[in-house]
Amino acid sequence: MMKSSFFASASALCLGLLLSLGAGSQANAAAKCINGDRKAPYTIGWANIYSVPTWMKQTQGTIEAEVETLKKQGLVDKLVVTDAQGDANVQIQQIQSMIDSDVDAIILIAGSSTAPARVLADACAKGIAIINFDSLVDTDQ
């Protein structure tokens, strides 16, 4: 129970911080991927590696609730949710689809520490903010 509420809170906090910073100046950006060109309302991607554990379901529920609050404030227009069902290669394809559709930010729990590095670097190069939690990804982005 402790893990589930921590990650649910962390995801909401990350999303809230990202959007409260918005596309502010590079000096104030929470991530070096944010380049200041994006404007609200934002499209957010949630690239879930799997949704079986209760804490993952709670995390997704928290993200969805936070997005609903942010929609009412005019900060978010859409949440794109994917579930790779434990397959890192599927997660990479899903993240690439998010990049191709030009989401403004991607929240993820990476299924591999190395596999998503290239696709996340591509997202960063396109000014898409990356919020990765509960996993480490080997990248300088």
Buried (B, 14 or more C-beta within 10 A) or exposed (E): EEEBEBBBEBBBBBBBEBBEBBBEEEEEBBBEBBBBEBEBBBBBBBBBBBBEEEBBBBBBEBBEEBBEEBBEEEBBBBBBBBBBEEBBEBBBBBBBBBBEEEBBBBBBBBBBEEBBBEBBBBBBEBBBBBBBBBEEBEBEB
